[in-house]
Amino acid sequence: MTPVAMGIPTVRGDSVSMAGRPDSVGLIDKFGRVARDFRVSITEKCSLRCTYCMPEEGLPAISPQDLLSADEIVRVVGIGVDLVGIREVRFTGGEPLMRKDLEKIISGCAQRVPGIPLAMTTNAVGLEHRAAQLAAAGLTRVNVSLDSVDRAHFAELTRRDRLPSVLAGIRAAAKVGLAPLKVNAVLMRETLAGAPELLQWCLDAGVELRFIEQMPLDADHTWARANMVTADELLAELGTQFELAEIGRDDPSAPAEEWSVDGGPATVGIIASVTRSFCADCDRTRMTAEGTIRSCLFSDREVDLRAALRSGASDQELADLWRGAMWNKWAGHGIASADFVPPERSMGAIGG
């Protein structure tokens, strides 16, 4: 591994092995999985400092020239849809709302790949002021990261007292029709007791809630399997106030297993990334904010599209680099293995 200027370790380069790869235009890997869901990180900056994601001082800054521009992002998204089979695009960060040109990115992609769903994962701080413009630009839906609706607890978890802005952002997103509107909550020991309250708030607000098992992607590398809250523990806690019935997954590649709440139609989802791994059905491909393709959240191996893009590579050449990166995808994250080593980048530096 070699360090890059922004201080976040990574591996760069365009040397990828295609040995044994079938003649397929899609992003197939050695285990037969095909990536169709493209997660695009557009910044390392964030307006919060969630303890499970970012260090208190924030991530090392990426210089503006090292970030992909709006036009470069649009080009890569177009290549993804036209040449390698991408069928859904989600913009992530850091916090995507920290990009002043976010509306330009969204509108450019909407014009370049009409009909492709364009989603965003956000903490919703400030969304109330931009939801209408983003919807007009072509954004179709948002997932909001929200772990507690208790203001003091929220401030403790995020190191920022911004809960009113988050809730206002959720209301604004609903008002302009960004749907389905989902809330993502990371399961932690300190939030478990508040899980029923959060579910009730989401039921009352008419938004879908999904709990996520905490993964070893924290910037401080303090995660420990023995301390994490499991899906089974959450179900037991929710079961003290709600009647839950397992529904499962309609789509094997969907990360969330669904449970009906009090007989339905409302549901709650659980993404049990650690205890009920869905790696065998993963259909994601990721690009970091500085333009490297990352085949798995937990692999530090990255393939540099930005250098090729800026050196004059054709769309087909960029597509081939991308195919090579995904052909070499790992079988799974291996968290349960004795020799598991967490990735150098945190979730905030990778993009969700």
C-alpha positions in Angstrom: 0.0 0.0 0.0 1.2 3.5 -0.7 -0.1 6.7 0.9 -1.7 9.4 -1.3 -1.6 13.1 -0.6 -4.8 13.3 1.3 -3.5 11.0 4.0 -5.9 8.1 3.4 -4.1 4.8 2.6 -5.1 3.2 -0.7 -3.7 1.2 -3.6 -3.8 2.8 -7.0 -2.9 1.6 -10.4 -4.5 0.3 -13.6 -2.9 -3.2 -13.6 -5.7 -5.6 -13.1 -5.8 -9.3 -14.0 -8.5 -10.4 -16.4 -7.3 -14.0 -16.5 -10.2 -16.4 -16.9 -12.9 -13.7 -17.1 -15.7 -14.7 -19.5 -16.6 -12.5 -22.4 -19.2 -10.4 -20.7 -20.0 -6.7 -20.9 -21.2 -6.7 -17.2 -19.3 -6.3 -14.0 -19.0 -10.1 -13.3 -16.7 -11.4 -10.6 -15.0 -14.8 -10.2 -17.9 -16.1 -8.1 -20.6 -15.3 -10.7 -22.0 -12.2 -9.0 -22.8 -9.2 -11.3 -22.6 -5.7 -9.9 -25.5 -3.4 -11.0 -25.7 -1.0 -8.1 -23.2 1.8 -8.3 -22.3 3.7 -5.1 -20.6 7.0 -5.9 -18.8 8.9 -3.1 -18.4 12.6 -4.1 -16.7 14.1 -1.0 -14.9 13.2 2.2 -16.4 16.2 4.1 -19.2 15.8 6.5 -21.3 18.1 8.7 -21.4 15.5 11.5 -18.8 13.4 13.3 -20.6 10.1 14.0 -18.5 8.0 16.4 -18.8 4.9 14.3 -17.8 6.6 11.0 -15.5 9.6 11.4 -12.8 10.8 13.8 -13.7 13.9 15.9 -11.5 16.2 13.8 -12.9 14.8 10.5 -11.1 13.0 7.7 -8.0 14.3 6.0 -9.0 16.8 3.4 -8.9 15.8 -0.3 -7.5 18.6 -2.4 -10.0 20.0 -5.0 -7.9 18.8 -7.9 -8.0 15.2 -6.6 -11.8 15.1 -6.4 -13.6 14.1 -9.5 -15.4 17.0 -11.1 -19.1 17.1 -11.7 -18.5 16.4 -15.4 -16.1 13.5 -14.7 -18.7 11.9 -12.4 -21.4 12.2 -15.0 -19.1 10.6 -17.6 -18.3 7.7 -15.3 -22.0 7.2 -14.5 -22.7 7.2 -18.2 -20.1 4.6 -18.9 -21.5 2.5 -16.0 -25.0 2.5 -17.5 -24.1 2.2 -21.2 -21.2 -0.2 -21.1 -21.1 -2.2 -17.9 -24.7 -2.7 -16.9 -25.3 -0.3 -14.0 -29.0 -0.1 -13.2 -29.0 2.1 -10.0 -26.8 5.0 -8.8 -26.5 6.2 -5.3 -24.5 9.3 -4.2 -22.7 9.1 -0.9 -19.9 10.9 1.0 -18.8 11.8 3.5 -21.9 13.9 3.2 -23.0 14.6 -0.4 -24.8 17.8 0.6 -21.3 19.3 1.3 -20.8 19.5 -2.5 -22.0 22.9 -3.7 -22.4 21.4 -7.2 -24.5 18.5 -6.1 -27.5 19.7 -8.1 -25.2 19.9 -11.2 -24.1 16.4 -10.6 -27.6 15.1 -10.2 -29.0 17.0 -13.3 -26.0 15.9 -15.4 -26.6 12.3 -14.6 -30.3 12.5 -15.0 -29.8 13.9 -18.5 -27.1 11.4 -19.3 -28.8 8.3 -18.1 -32.6 9.0 -18.2 -34.7 6.4 -16.4 -31.9 5.2 -14.1 -32.9 5.7 -10.4 -30.6 8.4 -8.8 -30.6 8.1 -5.0 -28.6 9.7 -2.2 -27.5 8.7 1.3 -27.4 11.7 3.5 -27.5 12.9 7.1 -30.1 15.4 6.0 -28.4 18.4 7.7 -29.4 21.3 5.5 -31.6 19.1 3.2 -34.6 21.3 4.0 -33.0 24.1 1.9 -32.1 22.0 -1.1 -34.7 19.2 -1.3 -36.8 20.9 -3.9 -33.9 21.8 -6.1 -32.5 18.3 -5.9 -35.8 16.7 -6.8 -36.1 19.1 -9.8 -32.6 18.1 -10.8 -33.6 14.5 -11.0 -32.9 13.0 -7.6 -35.5 10.2 -7.0 -35.1 9.2 -3.4 -33.0 9.5 -0.2 -31.8 7.4 2.6 -31.3 9.4 5.8 -28.8 8.3 8.5 -30.5 8.8 11.8 -29.6 6.8 15.0 -31.7 8.5 17.6 -34.6 11.0 17.9 -33.5 12.0 21.4 -31.8 15.3 20.9 -29.2 14.9 23.7 -28.4 11.4 22.6 -28.2 12.5 18.9 -25.7 15.2 19.9 -23.6 12.7 21.8 -23.5 10.2 18.9 -22.8 12.7 16.2 -20.8 15.3 18.2 -23.1 17.9 16.8 -26.5 19.3 18.0 -28.2 19.1 14.6 -31.3 16.9 15.2 -33.8 19.7 14.4 -32.2 20.2 11.0 -32.2 16.5 10.3 -35.9 16.1 11.1 -36.7 19.2 9.0 -34.7 17.7 6.1 -36.8 14.5 6.3 -40.0 16.5 6.2 -38.8 18.5 3.2 -37.8 15.3 1.3 -41.2 13.8 1.9 -42.9 17.0 0.8 -41.2 17.1 -2.6 -41.8 13.4 -3.2 -38.4 11.8 -2.8 -39.7 8.3 -2.2 -39.5 5.8 -0.9 -38.0 7.7 2.0 -35.9 5.5 4.3 -34.1 6.0 7.6 -30.9 4.0 8.3 -29.8 3.5 11.9 -26.6 1.9 13.0 -27.0 -0.5 15.9 -24.9 0.3 18.9 -24.9 -0.8 22.5 -25.8 2.8 23.5 -28.7 3.1 21.1 -30.3 -0.3 21.6 -32.7 0.9 24.3 -33.9 3.7 22.1 -34.6 1.5 19.1 -38.4 1.1 19.8 -38.7 4.9 20.1 -37.0 5.4 16.8 -39.2 2.8 15.1 -42.4 4.4 16.5 -41.2 7.8 15.3 -40.7 6.4 11.8 -44.1 4.7 11.8 -45.7 8.0 12.8 -43.7 9.9 10.1 -44.5 7.4 7.4 -40.9 6.6 6.6 -39.2 3.2 6.3 -36.7 2.3 9.0 -33.7 -0.1 8.5 -31.3 -1.0 11.3 -27.7 -1.9 10.4 -25.4 -4.0 12.4 -22.3 -2.0 13.1 -19.3 -3.1 11.0 -15.6 -2.6 11.6 -15.4 0.6 9.5 -14.9 3.2 12.2 -12.1 5.6 11.8 -10.8 5.0 15.3 -10.7 1.2 14.8 -12.3 0.5 18.1 -14.9 -1.9 16.8 -15.0 -5.3 18.5 -17.3 -8.3 17.6 -17.9 -8.9 21.3 -19.4 -5.4 21.8 -21.6 -5.2 18.7 -25.4 -5.4 18.9 -26.7 -8.3 16.8 -29.9 -8.5 14.8 -31.3 -11.1 17.3 -30.7 -8.7 20.2 -32.5 -5.9 18.3 -35.5 -8.2 17.5 -35.8 -9.0 21.1 -35.7 -5.3 22.1 -38.3 -4.3 19.5 -40.4 -7.3 20.5 -41.0 -5.7 23.9 -43.3 -3.1 22.2 -44.2 -4.4 18.7 -45.4 -7.6 17.2 -43.0 -8.6 14.5 -43.4 -11.2 11.8 -40.5 -12.2 9.4 -41.0 -11.4 5.7 -37.5 -11.9 4.4 -36.1 -10.6 1.2 -37.9 -10.2 -2.2 -34.6 -9.6 -3.9 -31.6 -11.8 -2.8 -29.2 -8.9 -3.4 -31.2 -6.5 -1.2 -29.3 -6.1 2.1 -32.3 -5.7 4.4 -34.4 -8.5 5.7 -37.9 -7.3 6.4 -40.3 -7.8 9.3 -43.9 -6.7 9.4 -44.8 -4.5 12.4 -48.1 -5.1 14.3 -49.6 -7.1 11.4 -48.5 -4.6 8.7 -48.5 -3.0 6.3 -45.7 -1.1 8.0 -42.3 -3.0 8.0 -38.9 -2.6 9.6 -35.7 -3.8 8.0 -32.5 -5.2 9.5 -29.2 -5.2 7.6 -27.3 -7.9 9.5 -24.0 -7.4 7.6 -22.0 -9.3 10.3 -24.2 -12.1 11.7 -26.2 -12.8 8.5 -23.7 -11.9 5.8 -25.2 -11.4 2.3 -21.8 -11.2 0.5 -22.8 -14.2 -1.7 -25.5 -12.0 -3.3 -23.7 -8.6 -3.3 -24.4 -6.6 -6.4 -22.5 -3.4 -5.5 -19.6 -1.6 -7.1 -18.1 1.6 -5.5 -16.2 4.6 -6.5 -14.3 6.8 -4.0 -14.5 10.6 -4.2 -11.0 10.7 -5.8 -12.1 8.3 -8.5 -10.9 4.8 -7.6 -13.1 1.8 -8.1 -13.4 -0.3 -4.9 -15.0 -3.8 -5.4 -15.8 -4.4 -1.7 -16.1 -2.2 1.4 -13.5 -4.4 3.1 -10.8 -4.6 0.4 -8.2 -1.9 0.3 -7.4 -2.8 -3.3 -8.5 0.1 -5.5 -8.3 0.7 -9.2 -7.7 4.3 -10.4 -10.1 5.5 -13.0 -9.3 9.1 -12.4 -5.7 8.8 -13.8 -6.9 6.9 -16.8 -9.8 9.3 -17.4 -7.5 12.4 -17.2 -4.8 10.8 -19.4 -7.3 10.5 -22.3 -8.6 7.0 -22.0 -11.6 6.1 -24.0 -14.9 5.1 -22.5 -14.3 1.5 -23.5 -10.8 1.5 -21.9 -12.3 2.9 -18.7 -15.0 0.2 -18.8 -12.4 -2.5 -19.2 -10.5 -1.2 -16.1 -13.7 -1.3 -14.2 -14.5 -4.8 -15.3 -11.0 -5.9 -14.2 -11.5 -4.4 -10.8 -14.7 -6.2 -10.2 -13.5 -9.5 -11.7 -11.1 -9.7 -8.8 -13.7 -9.0 -6.1 -13.3 -11.0 -2.8 -15.7 -13.8 -1.9 -16.8 -12.0 1.2 -15.7 -9.6 4.0 -14.3 -12.4 6.2 -15.2 -10.6 9.5 -15.6 -14.0 11.2 -12.2 -15.2 10.2 -9.4 -15.3 12.8 -7.1 -13.4 10.4 -9.6 -10.6 9.5 -8.0 -7.2 9.2 -10.3 -4.2 8.9 -9.8 -1.9 6.0 -7.6 1.2 6.3 -10.3 3.5 5.1 -13.3 4.2 7.3 -16.9 4.2 6.0 -16.8 8.0 5.7 -13.7 7.7 3.4 -15.2 4.9 1.2 -18.8 5.9 0.8 -21.7 3.8 1.9 
